[in-house]
Amino acid sequence: MREKPAFRALVAIVATGALLAALLVFAADGFYLWAKALHVMAIISWMAAMFYLPRLFVYHTQVEPGSAQSELFKIMERRLLRAIMNPAMIVAWVLGLYLAIESGAFTEGWFHIKFLAVFLLSGVHGYLSAATRRFAEDRNEKPERHWRIVNEAPTLLMIVIVIMVIVKPF
């Protein structure tokens, strides 16, 4: 029997949680650095999916609804969202909040801008999630050009986030 992507995503989240718990117990002194490393890995995965999903939508708009290609795009979009994008966002948020609390970042001006950009990025994530459902139901009403423009939103937000974290201009 073939495993479902949602089940694999759940297993990945549970495994990540177990790894974090083990690190917290057995490497308490170095947990902050482990959390930071895992946070960066989650961000890379989340951003890769955020860049790719709107690109899939661009291609999906170019095929006939109900066609074999359309059905393949539906599978690809669903799996990308459920198996990579959602779990990566959850891990990024959990570890990001832990890191912010531990480092005292909530009192820093740069962090407020970064937090707003991450909040907006999560909103784009939600928009893409809803769009995935609409495509799955053959109800997409947005043209190809719309998805090309939406494809730029994660990039712009990522630029703001990286500048705030690395340069800390405020």
C-alpha positions as CSV (number, residue, x, y, z in Angstrom):
1,M,0.0,0.0,0.0
2,R,1.3,3.5,-0.9
3,E,1.7,6.0,1.9
4,K,-0.3,9.2,1.5
5,P,1.7,12.5,1.4
6,A,-0.3,13.9,4.4
7,F,0.8,10.9,6.4
8,R,4.4,11.3,5.4
9,A,4.2,15.0,6.3
10,L,2.8,14.1,9.7
11,V,5.6,11.6,10.2
12,A,8.1,14.3,9.3
13,I,6.6,16.7,11.8
14,V,6.6,14.1,14.6
15,A,10.1,13.0,13.8
16,T,11.3,16.7,13.8
17,G,9.5,17.1,17.2
18,A,11.2,14.0,18.6
19,L,14.6,15.2,17.3
20,L,14.0,18.6,19.0
21,A,13.0,17.0,22.2
22,A,16.0,14.7,22.2
23,L,18.3,17.7,21.5
24,L,16.7,19.7,24.3
25,V,17.2,16.8,26.7
26,F,20.6,15.5,25.6
27,A,22.2,18.7,24.2
28,A,20.6,21.3,26.4
29,D,23.7,23.5,26.4
30,G,23.9,23.5,22.6
31,F,20.2,23.4,21.9
32,Y,20.0,27.1,20.8
33,L,22.5,26.4,18.0
34,W,20.8,23.2,16.9
35,A,17.5,25.1,16.9
36,K,19.0,27.8,14.8
37,A,20.4,25.3,12.3
38,L,17.1,23.5,12.0
39,H,15.3,26.8,11.7
40,V,17.5,27.8,8.7
41,M,16.8,24.3,7.1
42,A,13.1,24.8,7.6
43,I,13.2,28.3,6.1
44,I,15.1,27.0,3.1
45,S,12.5,24.3,2.5
46,W,9.6,26.7,3.1
47,M,11.0,29.3,0.7
48,A,11.8,26.7,-2.0
49,A,8.1,25.6,-1.9
50,M,6.9,29.2,-1.8
51,F,8.9,29.9,-5.0
52,Y,7.8,26.8,-6.8
53,L,4.1,26.6,-6.0
54,P,3.1,29.8,-7.9
55,R,5.3,28.6,-10.8
56,L,3.3,25.4,-10.9
57,F,0.2,27.6,-11.0
58,V,1.6,29.5,-14.0
59,Y,2.0,26.2,-15.9
60,H,-1.3,24.8,-14.6
61,T,-3.2,27.8,-16.1
62,Q,-1.8,26.9,-19.5
63,V,-3.5,23.4,-19.7
64,E,-7.1,22.4,-20.1
65,P,-9.0,21.7,-16.8
66,G,-9.6,18.0,-16.4
67,S,-6.7,17.0,-18.8
68,A,-4.1,14.5,-17.8
69,Q,-1.6,17.4,-17.4
70,S,-4.0,19.3,-15.2
71,E,-4.5,16.2,-13.0
72,L,-0.7,15.8,-12.7
73,F,-0.3,19.5,-11.7
74,K,-3.0,18.9,-9.0
75,I,-1.0,16.1,-7.5
76,M,2.3,18.0,-7.6
77,E,0.7,21.1,-6.0
78,R,-1.0,19.1,-3.3
79,R,2.1,17.2,-2.4
80,L,4.3,20.3,-2.4
81,L,1.9,22.1,-0.1
82,R,1.2,19.2,2.3
83,A,4.5,17.4,2.4
84,I,7.0,20.3,2.2
85,M,5.4,23.7,2.6
86,N,3.1,23.2,5.5
87,P,5.5,21.2,7.7
88,A,8.4,23.6,6.9
89,M,6.3,26.6,7.9
90,I,5.3,25.0,11.2
91,V,8.9,24.1,12.1
92,A,10.1,27.6,11.0
93,W,7.5,29.3,13.2
94,V,8.0,27.1,16.2
95,L,11.8,27.4,16.2
96,G,11.8,31.0,15.1
97,L,9.6,31.9,18.1
98,Y,11.9,29.9,20.4
99,L,15.0,31.7,19.0
100,A,13.3,35.1,19.3
101,I,12.4,34.4,23.0
102,E,15.8,33.0,23.9
103,S,17.7,35.9,22.2
104,G,15.5,38.7,23.4
105,A,14.8,39.8,19.9
106,F,11.2,41.0,20.7
107,T,12.7,44.2,22.1
108,E,14.7,45.0,18.9
109,G,13.3,47.3,16.1
110,W,14.7,45.1,13.3
111,F,12.8,42.1,14.7
112,H,9.5,43.9,14.5
113,I,10.0,44.5,10.8
114,K,11.2,40.9,10.3
115,F,8.2,39.6,12.3
116,L,5.8,41.6,10.1
117,A,7.4,40.3,6.9
118,V,7.2,36.7,8.2
119,F,3.5,37.3,9.1
120,L,2.9,38.6,5.6
121,L,4.8,35.6,4.2
122,S,2.5,33.3,6.2
123,G,-0.4,35.2,4.6
124,V,0.9,34.5,1.1
125,H,1.3,30.9,2.2
126,G,-2.4,30.9,3.2
127,Y,-3.3,32.5,-0.2
128,L,-1.4,29.8,-2.0
129,S,-3.0,27.1,0.1
130,A,-6.5,28.3,-0.8
131,A,-5.4,28.6,-4.5
132,T,-4.2,24.9,-4.4
133,R,-7.8,24.0,-3.3
134,R,-9.3,26.0,-6.1
135,F,-7.0,24.5,-8.7
136,A,-7.9,21.0,-7.3
137,E,-11.6,21.8,-7.8
138,D,-11.0,23.3,-11.3
139,R,-12.2,26.7,-10.0
140,N,-9.1,28.8,-10.6
141,E,-10.2,32.2,-12.1
142,K,-6.9,33.9,-12.0
143,P,-4.9,34.3,-15.2
144,E,-1.3,33.2,-15.8
145,R,-0.1,36.8,-15.3
146,H,-1.6,36.9,-11.8
147,W,0.5,33.9,-10.8
148,R,3.6,35.3,-12.3
149,I,3.2,38.4,-10.1
150,V,2.3,36.4,-7.0
151,N,5.5,34.4,-7.6
152,E,7.4,37.6,-6.8
153,A,5.8,38.2,-3.3
154,P,7.9,35.6,-1.4
155,T,11.1,36.9,-3.0
156,L,10.4,40.5,-1.9
157,L,9.5,39.4,1.6
158,M,12.5,37.2,1.8
159,I,14.7,40.2,0.9
160,V,13.3,42.2,3.8
161,I,13.6,39.3,6.2
162,V,17.2,38.6,5.3
163,I,18.2,42.2,5.5
164,M,16.6,42.6,8.9
165,V,18.2,39.5,10.3
166,I,21.7,40.0,8.9
167,V,22.1,43.8,8.7
168,K,19.8,44.7,11.6
169,P,19.4,48.3,10.4
170,F,17.1,49.3,13.3
